[in-house]
């Protein structure tokens, strides 16, 4: 039988900022007052990325605008995100986990799965080890985590999502009926708002009710693949492996950003996507690879995510090609709803420089490569703002959009 851990940093961005401030000599632990991480504290732009327990009690919600959050909580303290710090803290957490297993999957910047199966002989009881890991992270790194322990990834994650913070929860198969089935169906991993509404329409409001329903009903209601997945998850069934991912050998790179206001036009979205494309294109050129899959992720002002991707016929690393592909994806996927987050991700990375050319290619690829090389060199020497595209001049979008970096695992999930 497998032994799987899910480790989840509690209020990661806020905790990591708080820990760093204390380390630098600040007397206030911002986790103990009404505070949030998000946007520019001076301009009050952006949305809430993470909140303290006190802010949560005042009604502040992750994803809402800072203006609305301050309206609910007038004394709210706002701190700007520091993504380099967050990557450092994520890496430090990973470093501790790596002492207990060499099979670790970074699910996001603040979450990891750990396969402890082969480590039992060396370190002993899984639950005792989970407590030891939790305490080490708190004592050595200054922030708390929840750890879920079970026999598969699904149940381990569901376990870690139980009461927080700073706790270890088990969710073994024999505990499903007591601990998981009474929960609202929205608590089931992978069950979004749209799925919840469809299930509620036929009287299924708890995970246990979904588990007891015929799988054929789920497949008819949600389409076969999704219905099968939700039914299996409700019954605690998940045989997916923990896929090792140490952050050094990346399957993809990406960047996403929240916006200070609702993006309602394609022209506005295009500027953000261009800046994001510049960022990820620059990163893969530094890695010496090209990408064959371009994905675009958006989140609307109701906090709903959706994502679409396109596969190119050859690996690309040009900013222009990546941007144009990302815009094609965006135009196909966008529903016209107001957006508060946009992201561009590059996958299927390859160091193979062989390119397929067409007599009808619109772009002179060699010329694009030379332009990108010159731009990269100037920015490396004089800073990111030393050169920028004309369309971004005078706008509030930086030439290389600073946002949440991800490499197939580094996007924080809420």
C-alpha angles and dihedrals in degrees: 000000000000124000113210131179128199112200117195124181110227112243086340103194093044094044094048093049090047093049092050093048091052091047089054092053104266111150097210122080100210090204088073096057137051101285142141140191113230146114126326113335091203098049094032089225125146136034137283110277097175135000139199122243090252091054090047091054088054089058099260112152132200110253099026122117120271089237091059092043091053090048089058094041112027094186093051115142115217124204126187118241120253106203096182089056091049092053090050092051092046090052091048091053090049090051092059092046091051089065089067102042141002091216105082128147119199101216092179139338091283102030135068136176117215125195104216096172097107093036097064092088092054102039106021133219113029096221093050090049091049089056090048092052092048092052094045092054091048095047099038102035103026101236135091133240139190117228124203118199125197146115098278141025096257096054093041090055093045088051094051090051092062121100113338156249126039098353142128117221130185123209107180121171092260089055097052096092093052102036108027111025096063091056121104111265091244087070091065112105112255093016107124130186094271091052091046091054093050091050093046089053090066095041100264108135104146133056089240092057090052090048091052095045119097112269088227089063091052092049092049092046100043103021120267102279096043093041092052092048095049092046092050092046091050087056093047094250117149126138099173113133127237102256111213112238118164098176094247099084102045127192089201146355130219148162132208134182140192117229128228091232140015112291104221106162135060090234092059092046091049092059092052092045090050092053091047090048090052089053098049093040090054090050096052091046088056088051090051094235140113130220129230099185124059117190130187123201125191136179120201127216090268088062095248116145127211132171140192134180143195131207117219123214091242139017114278133194102167117116091222095051093046092048094048091049092047090051091051089052092047094050090051095048106035114106095194094255121139110269131213101175133036128181138182121203130183121208141173090051117194136178090209106120095192108121131192112225128198129204085230098052108139094207131064095229095194090053091050091051092052092049092049091048092053093046091048091050094049093048092046091055103034106023137266095287094053091095130015140167117269093238089062096046111114093009127113090243114102116229089246105032110230109219144119110327118213137179101191088298110035101086109104112235121211 
